Amino acid sequence: MQAYCMKCRTKREMKDTKAIIMKNGKPATQGVCPVCDTKMFRIGKG
C-alpha cells in the first residue's frame, strides 16, 4: 500500500504494514518508509 512520506516528501510503498484502529474507531494502516525508515500512516481500509 502506498502512503505519503513526510520526510522524503513523496508517495512510497510502505513496508511492515499493519492495520490499526484509531481512537475515534476508524481504520488506518501504519508502516515504515523503505528509504528513510520514518513511520508512515494512511487513514482508511487497506
mmJSON file of the N, C-alpha and C atoms, coordinates in Angstrom:
{"data_MODEL":{"atom_site":{
"group_PDB":["ATOM","ATOM","ATOM","ATOM","ATOM","ATOM","ATOM","ATOM","ATOM","ATOM","ATOM","ATOM","ATOM","ATOM","ATOM","ATOM","ATOM","ATOM","ATOM","ATOM","ATOM","ATOM","ATOM","ATOM","ATOM","ATOM","ATOM","ATOM","ATOM","ATOM","ATOM","ATOM","ATOM","ATOM","ATOM","ATOM","ATOM","ATOM","ATOM","ATOM","ATOM","ATOM","ATOM","ATOM","ATOM","ATOM","ATOM","ATOM","ATOM","ATOM","ATOM","ATOM","ATOM","ATOM","ATOM","ATOM","ATOM","ATOM","ATOM","ATOM","ATOM","ATOM","ATOM","ATOM","ATOM","ATOM","ATOM","ATOM","ATOM","ATOM","ATOM","ATOM","ATOM","ATOM","ATOM","ATOM","ATOM","ATOM","ATOM","ATOM","ATOM","ATOM","ATOM","ATOM","ATOM","ATOM","ATOM","ATOM","ATOM","ATOM","ATOM","ATOM","ATOM","ATOM","ATOM","ATOM","ATOM","ATOM","ATOM","ATOM","ATOM","ATOM","ATOM","ATOM","ATOM","ATOM","ATOM","ATOM","ATOM","ATOM","ATOM","ATOM","ATOM","ATOM","ATOM","ATOM","ATOM","ATOM","ATOM","ATOM","ATOM","ATOM","ATOM","ATOM","ATOM","ATOM","ATOM","ATOM","ATOM","ATOM","ATOM","ATOM","ATOM","ATOM","ATOM","ATOM","ATOM","ATOM"],
"id":[1,2,3,4,5,6,7,8,9,10,11,12,13,14,15,16,17,18,19,20,21,22,23,24,25,26,27,28,29,30,31,32,33,34,35,36,37,38,39,40,41,42,43,44,45,46,47,48,49,50,51,52,53,54,55,56,57,58,59,60,61,62,63,64,65,66,67,68,69,70,71,72,73,74,75,76,77,78,79,80,81,82,83,84,85,86,87,88,89,90,91,92,93,94,95,96,97,98,99,100,101,102,103,104,105,106,107,108,109,110,111,112,113,114,115,116,117,118,119,120,121,122,123,124,125,126,127,128,129,130,131,132,133,134,135,136,137,138],
"type_symbol":["N","C","C","N","C","C","N","C","C","N","C","C","N","C","C","N","C","C","N","C","C","N","C","C","N","C","C","N","C","C","N","C","C","N","C","C","N","C","C","N","C","C","N","C","C","N","C","C","N","C","C","N","C","C","N","C","C","N","C","C","N","C","C","N","C","C","N","C","C","N","C","C","N","C","C","N","C","C","N","C","C","N","C","C","N","C","C","N","C","C","N","C","C","N","C","C","N","C","C","N","C","C","N","C","C","N","C","C","N","C","C","N","C","C","N","C","C","N","C","C","N","C","C","N","C","C","N","C","C","N","C","C","N","C","C","N","C","C"],
"label_atom_id":["N","CA","C","N","CA","C","N","CA","C","N","CA","C","N","CA","C","N","CA","C","N","CA","C","N","CA","C","N","CA","C","N","CA","C","N","CA","C","N","CA","C","N","CA","C","N","CA","C","N","CA","C","N","CA","C","N","CA","C","N","CA","C","N","CA","C","N","CA","C","N","CA","C","N","CA","C","N","CA","C","N","CA","C","N","CA","C","N","CA","C","N","CA","C","N","CA","C","N","CA","C","N","CA","C","N","CA","C","N","CA","C","N","CA","C","N","CA","C","N","CA","C","N","CA","C","N","CA","C","N","CA","C","N","CA","C","N","CA","C","N","CA","C","N","CA","C","N","CA","C","N","CA","C","N","CA","C","N","CA","C"],
"label_alt_id":[null,null,null,null,null,null,null,null,null,null,null,null,null,null,null,null,null,null,null,null,null,null,null,null,null,null,null,null,null,null,null,null,null,null,null,null,null,null,null,null,null,null,null,null,null,null,null,null,null,null,null,null,null,null,null,null,null,null,null,null,null,null,null,null,null,null,null,null,null,null,null,null,null,null,null,null,null,null,null,null,null,null,null,null,null,null,null,null,null,null,null,null,null,null,null,null,null,null,null,null,null,null,null,null,null,null,null,null,null,null,null,null,null,null,null,null,null,null,null,null,null,null,null,null,null,null,null,null,null,null,null,null,null,null,null,null,null,null],
"label_comp_id":["MET","MET","MET","GLN","GLN","GLN","ALA","ALA","ALA","TYR","TYR","TYR","CYS","CYS","CYS","MET","MET","MET","LYS","LYS","LYS","CYS","CYS","CYS","ARG","ARG","ARG","THR","THR","THR","LYS","LYS","LYS","ARG","ARG","ARG","GLU","GLU","GLU","MET","MET","MET","LYS","LYS","LYS","ASP","ASP","ASP","THR","THR","THR","LYS","LYS","LYS","ALA","ALA","ALA","ILE","ILE","ILE","ILE","ILE","ILE","MET","MET","MET","LYS","LYS","LYS","ASN","ASN","ASN","GLY","GLY","GLY","LYS","LYS","LYS","PRO","PRO","PRO","ALA","ALA","ALA","THR","THR","THR","GLN","GLN","GLN","GLY","GLY","GLY","VAL","VAL","VAL","CYS","CYS","CYS","PRO","PRO","PRO","VAL","VAL","VAL","CYS","CYS","CYS","ASP","ASP","ASP","THR","THR","THR","LYS","LYS","LYS","MET","MET","MET","PHE","PHE","PHE","ARG","ARG","ARG","ILE","ILE","ILE","GLY","GLY","GLY","LYS","LYS","LYS","GLY","GLY","GLY"],
"label_asym_id":["A","A","A","A","A","A","A","A","A","A","A","A","A","A","A","A","A","A","A","A","A","A","A","A","A","A","A","A","A","A","A","A","A","A","A","A","A","A","A","A","A","A","A","A","A","A","A","A","A","A","A","A","A","A","A","A","A","A","A","A","A","A","A","A","A","A","A","A","A","A","A","A","A","A","A","A","A","A","A","A","A","A","A","A","A","A","A","A","A","A","A","A","A","A","A","A","A","A","A","A","A","A","A","A","A","A","A","A","A","A","A","A","A","A","A","A","A","A","A","A","A","A","A","A","A","A","A","A","A","A","A","A","A","A","A","A","A","A"],
"label_entity_id":["1","1","1","1","1","1","1","1","1","1","1","1","1","1","1","1","1","1","1","1","1","1","1","1","1","1","1","1","1","1","1","1","1","1","1","1","1","1","1","1","1","1","1","1","1","1","1","1","1","1","1","1","1","1","1","1","1","1","1","1","1","1","1","1","1","1","1","1","1","1","1","1","1","1","1","1","1","1","1","1","1","1","1","1","1","1","1","1","1","1","1","1","1","1","1","1","1","1","1","1","1","1","1","1","1","1","1","1","1","1","1","1","1","1","1","1","1","1","1","1","1","1","1","1","1","1","1","1","1","1","1","1","1","1","1","1","1","1"],
"label_seq_id":[1,1,1,2,2,2,3,3,3,4,4,4,5,5,5,6,6,6,7,7,7,8,8,8,9,9,9,10,10,10,11,11,11,12,12,12,13,13,13,14,14,14,15,15,15,16,16,16,17,17,17,18,18,18,19,19,19,20,20,20,21,21,21,22,22,22,23,23,23,24,24,24,25,25,25,26,26,26,27,27,27,28,28,28,29,29,29,30,30,30,31,31,31,32,32,32,33,33,33,34,34,34,35,35,35,36,36,36,37,37,37,38,38,38,39,39,39,40,40,40,41,41,41,42,42,42,43,43,43,44,44,44,45,45,45,46,46,46],
"pdbx_PDB_ins_code":[null,null,null,null,null,null,null,null,null,null,null,null,null,null,null,null,null,null,null,null,null,null,null,null,null,null,null,null,null,null,null,null,null,null,null,null,null,null,null,null,null,null,null,null,null,null,null,null,null,null,null,null,null,null,null,null,null,null,null,null,null,null,null,null,null,null,null,null,null,null,null,null,null,null,null,null,null,null,null,null,null,null,null,null,null,null,null,null,null,null,null,null,null,null,null,null,null,null,null,null,null,null,null,null,null,null,null,null,null,null,null,null,null,null,null,null,null,null,null,null,null,null,null,null,null,null,null,null,null,null,null,null,null,null,null,null,null,null],
"Cartn_x":[0.841,0.0,0.886,0.48,1.245,0.753,1.693,1.379,2.399,2.092,2.97,3.99,5.267,6.335,6.608,6.448,6.64,8.106,9.013,10.438,10.968,10.6,11.045,10.216,9.009,8.056,7.638,7.451,6.962,6.052,5.285,4.489,5.386,5.347,6.156,5.336,5.786,5.174,5.628,4.678,5.027,5.541,6.459,6.859,6.463,6.378,5.97,4.617,3.65,2.335,1.537,0.717,-0.217,-1.47,-2.601,-3.887,-4.108,-4.535,-4.808,-6.174,-6.679,-7.92,-7.561,-7.944,-7.641,-8.539,-8.233,-9.001,-10.476,-10.784,-12.183,-12.903,-12.21,-12.835,-12.681,-12.057,-11.879,-10.624,-10.637,-9.471,-8.352,-7.129,-5.965,-4.88,-3.854,-2.724,-1.452,-0.588,0.665,1.805,2.887,4.034,5.299,6.327,7.626,8.076,8.702,9.235,10.449,10.52,11.643,12.958,12.901,14.108,14.698,13.855,14.375,13.942,13.158,12.692,11.854,11.158,10.235,8.881,8.132,6.786,5.893,5.072,4.098,2.718,1.709,0.363,-0.622,-1.622,-2.663,-4.017,-4.929,-6.256,-7.143,-7.945,-8.858,-8.484,-9.415,-9.15,-8.069,-7.277,-6.186,-6.26],
"Cartn_y":[-1.181,0.0,1.244,2.239,3.473,4.481,5.275,6.367,7.472,8.652,9.804,9.85,9.908,10.026,11.508,11.955,13.37,13.78,12.858,13.182,13.234,12.236,12.183,13.11,13.454,14.27,13.626,12.32,11.588,10.46,9.909,8.722,7.51,6.615,5.395,4.203,3.024,1.785,1.525,1.333,1.088,-0.334,-0.507,-1.852,-2.063,-3.313,-3.675,-3.067,-3.201,-2.601,-3.404,-2.687,-3.348,-2.498,-3.163,-2.482,-2.107,-0.869,-0.401,0.278,0.509,1.25,2.525,3.68,4.952,5.149,6.15,6.42,6.674,7.251,7.533,6.327,5.177,3.947,3.689,4.599,4.42,3.599,2.842,2.027,2.858,2.39,3.042,1.983,2.341,1.458,2.196,1.513,2.096,1.263,1.93,1.222,2.051,1.631,2.284,2.589,3.755,4.128,3.24,2.636,1.763,2.515,3.819,4.602,5.205,5.912,6.653,6.078,5.005,4.337,5.228,6.195,7.039,6.35,6.544,5.975,6.631,5.804,6.295,5.885,6.637,6.437,6.737,5.883,6.145,5.808,6.769,6.587,5.86,4.938,4.196,2.731,1.942,0.497,0.261,-0.773,-1.07,-2.361],
"Cartn_z":[0.0,0.0,0.0,-0.764,-0.834,0.192,0.685,1.606,1.376,1.875,1.69,2.824,2.472,3.467,3.699,4.93,5.253,5.154,5.389,5.357,3.919,3.096,1.691,0.796,1.262,0.501,-0.823,-0.806,-1.969,-1.498,-2.44,-2.142,-2.34,-1.388,-1.456,-0.98,-1.345,-0.9,0.538,1.458,2.859,3.042,3.992,4.385,5.831,6.253,7.613,7.979,7.08,7.32,8.337,9.092,9.999,10.102,10.153,10.271,11.727,11.95,13.304,13.331,14.508,14.711,15.473,14.919,15.574,16.791,17.591,18.815,18.537,17.366,17.034,16.426,16.315,15.843,14.356,13.623,12.181,11.884,10.783,10.445,9.809,9.97,9.37,9.169,8.414,8.182,8.557,9.282,9.715,9.162,8.751,8.21,8.33,7.569,7.618,6.2,6.001,4.694,4.388,3.192,2.862,2.647,2.417,2.142,3.413,4.201,5.353,6.704,6.721,7.948,8.86,8.276,9.028,9.081,10.182,10.272,9.229,8.574,7.598,8.08,7.671,8.183,7.085,6.921,5.943,6.551,6.472,7.028,6.019,6.5,5.642,5.559,5.046,4.903,3.875,4.096,3.187,2.61],
"occupancy":[1.0,1.0,1.0,1.0,1.0,1.0,1.0,1.0,1.0,1.0,1.0,1.0,1.0,1.0,1.0,1.0,1.0,1.0,1.0,1.0,1.0,1.0,1.0,1.0,1.0,1.0,1.0,1.0,1.0,1.0,1.0,1.0,1.0,1.0,1.0,1.0,1.0,1.0,1.0,1.0,1.0,1.0,1.0,1.0,1.0,1.0,1.0,1.0,1.0,1.0,1.0,1.0,1.0,1.0,1.0,1.0,1.0,1.0,1.0,1.0,1.0,1.0,1.0,1.0,1.0,1.0,1.0,1.0,1.0,1.0,1.0,1.0,1.0,1.0,1.0,1.0,1.0,1.0,1.0,1.0,1.0,1.0,1.0,1.0,1.0,1.0,1.0,1.0,1.0,1.0,1.0,1.0,1.0,1.0,1.0,1.0,1.0,1.0,1.0,1.0,1.0,1.0,1.0,1.0,1.0,1.0,1.0,1.0,1.0,1.0,1.0,1.0,1.0,1.0,1.0,1.0,1.0,1.0,1.0,1.0,1.0,1.0,1.0,1.0,1.0,1.0,1.0,1.0,1.0,1.0,1.0,1.0,1.0,1.0,1.0,1.0,1.0,1.0],
"B_iso_or_equiv":[0.0,0.0,0.0,0.0,0.0,0.0,0.0,0.0,0.0,0.0,0.0,0.0,0.0,0.0,0.0,0.0,0.0,0.0,0.0,0.0,0.0,0.0,0.0,0.0,0.0,0.0,0.0,0.0,0.0,0.0,0.0,0.0,0.0,0.0,0.0,0.0,0.0,0.0,0.0,0.0,0.0,0.0,0.0,0.0,0.0,0.0,0.0,0.0,0.0,0.0,0.0,0.0,0.0,0.0,0.0,0.0,0.0,0.0,0.0,0.0,0.0,0.0,0.0,0.0,0.0,0.0,0.0,0.0,0.0,0.0,0.0,0.0,0.0,0.0,0.0,0.0,0.0,0.0,0.0,0.0,0.0,0.0,0.0,0.0,0.0,0.0,0.0,0.0,0.0,0.0,0.0,0.0,0.0,0.0,0.0,0.0,0.0,0.0,0.0,0.0,0.0,0.0,0.0,0.0,0.0,0.0,0.0,0.0,0.0,0.0,0.0,0.0,0.0,0.0,0.0,0.0,0.0,0.0,0.0,0.0,0.0,0.0,0.0,0.0,0.0,0.0,0.0,0.0,0.0,0.0,0.0,0.0,0.0,0.0,0.0,0.0,0.0,0.0],
"pdbx_formal_charge":[null,null,null,null,null,null,null,null,null,null,null,null,null,null,null,null,null,null,null,null,null,null,null,null,null,null,null,null,null,null,null,null,null,null,null,null,null,null,null,null,null,null,null,null,null,null,null,null,null,null,null,null,null,null,null,null,null,null,null,null,null,null,null,null,null,null,null,null,null,null,null,null,null,null,null,null,null,null,null,null,null,null,null,null,null,null,null,null,null,null,null,null,null,null,null,null,null,null,null,null,null,null,null,null,null,null,null,null,null,null,null,null,null,null,null,null,null,null,null,null,null,null,null,null,null,null,null,null,null,null,null,null,null,null,null,null,null,null],
"auth_seq_id":[1,1,1,2,2,2,3,3,3,4,4,4,5,5,5,6,6,6,7,7,7,8,8,8,9,9,9,10,10,10,11,11,11,12,12,12,13,13,13,14,14,14,15,15,15,16,16,16,17,17,17,18,18,18,19,19,19,20,20,20,21,21,21,22,22,22,23,23,23,24,24,24,25,25,25,26,26,26,27,27,27,28,28,28,29,29,29,30,30,30,31,31,31,32,32,32,33,33,33,34,34,34,35,35,35,36,36,36,37,37,37,38,38,38,39,39,39,40,40,40,41,41,41,42,42,42,43,43,43,44,44,44,45,45,45,46,46,46],
"auth_comp_id":["MET","MET","MET","GLN","GLN","GLN","ALA","ALA","ALA","TYR","TYR","TYR","CYS","CYS","CYS","MET","MET","MET","LYS","LYS","LYS","CYS","CYS","CYS","ARG","ARG","ARG","THR","THR","THR","LYS","LYS","LYS","ARG","ARG","ARG","GLU","GLU","GLU","MET","MET","MET","LYS","LYS","LYS","ASP","ASP","ASP","THR","THR","THR","LYS","LYS","LYS","ALA","ALA","ALA","ILE","ILE","ILE","ILE","ILE","ILE","MET","MET","MET","LYS","LYS","LYS","ASN","ASN","ASN","GLY","GLY","GLY","LYS","LYS","LYS","PRO","PRO","PRO","ALA","ALA","ALA","THR","THR","THR","GLN","GLN","GLN","GLY","GLY","GLY","VAL","VAL","VAL","CYS","CYS","CYS","PRO","PRO","PRO","VAL","VAL","VAL","CYS","CYS","CYS","ASP","ASP","ASP","THR","THR","THR","LYS","LYS","LYS","MET","MET","MET","PHE","PHE","PHE","ARG","ARG","ARG","ILE","ILE","ILE","GLY","GLY","GLY","LYS","LYS","LYS","GLY","GLY","GLY"],
"auth_asym_id":["A","A","A","A","A","A","A","A","A","A","A","A","A","A","A","A","A","A","A","A","A","A","A","A","A","A","A","A","A","A","A","A","A","A","A","A","A","A","A","A","A","A","A","A","A","A","A","A","A","A","A","A","A","A","A","A","A","A","A","A","A","A","A","A","A","A","A","A","A","A","A","A","A","A","A","A","A","A","A","A","A","A","A","A","A","A","A","A","A","A","A","A","A","A","A","A","A","A","A","A","A","A","A","A","A","A","A","A","A","A","A","A","A","A","A","A","A","A","A","A","A","A","A","A","A","A","A","A","A","A","A","A","A","A","A","A","A","A"],
"auth_atom_id":["N","CA","C","N","CA","C","N","CA","C","N","CA","C","N","CA","C","N","CA","C","N","CA","C","N","CA","C","N","CA","C","N","CA","C","N","CA","C","N","CA","C","N","CA","C","N","CA","C","N","CA","C","N","CA","C","N","CA","C","N","CA","C","N","CA","C","N","CA","C","N","CA","C","N","CA","C","N","CA","C","N","CA","C","N","CA","C","N","CA","C","N","CA","C","N","CA","C","N","CA","C","N","CA","C","N","CA","C","N","CA","C","N","CA","C","N","CA","C","N","CA","C","N","CA","C","N","CA","C","N","CA","C","N","CA","C","N","CA","C","N","CA","C","N","CA","C","N","CA","C","N","CA","C","N","CA","C","N","CA","C"],
"pdbx_PDB_model_num":[1,1,1,1,1,1,1,1,1,1,1,1,1,1,1,1,1,1,1,1,1,1,1,1,1,1,1,1,1,1,1,1,1,1,1,1,1,1,1,1,1,1,1,1,1,1,1,1,1,1,1,1,1,1,1,1,1,1,1,1,1,1,1,1,1,1,1,1,1,1,1,1,1,1,1,1,1,1,1,1,1,1,1,1,1,1,1,1,1,1,1,1,1,1,1,1,1,1,1,1,1,1,1,1,1,1,1,1,1,1,1,1,1,1,1,1,1,1,1,1,1,1,1,1,1,1,1,1,1,1,1,1,1,1,1,1,1,1]
}}}
